[in-house]
Amino acid sequence: MNKIKRCWLILFVVILVAAPLNANAQEKANSKSPYEKGMDLFKAEKYAEAFKQAVKLNPKNAEAFLQLGNSYRQIENFPEAIESLSTGPQS
């Protein structure tokens, strides 16, 4: 009988330890930066909306402005492409 209690106790402890580890792994998988989300949208051919949020959240991210300009160029919205490329942070 003592052996059964010990097995249940070990199982309980393993479950308590494993549950938070799994939650942290899922949280890290879902926590992409706005730039990474923009790249995902760009690859899905949702060009114009791909980098708007990344630029809005971090106006100093030159790469996001570059990709936003490329996105507008891809859908042939040249005035927006020129504006995005010219208003990005200057080095």
Secondary structure, 3 states (H helix, E strand, C coil): CHHHHHHHHHHHHHHHHHHHHHHHHHHHHHCCCHHHHHHHHHHCCCHHHHCHHHHHHCCCCHHHHHHHHHHHHHCCCHHHHHHHHHHCCCC
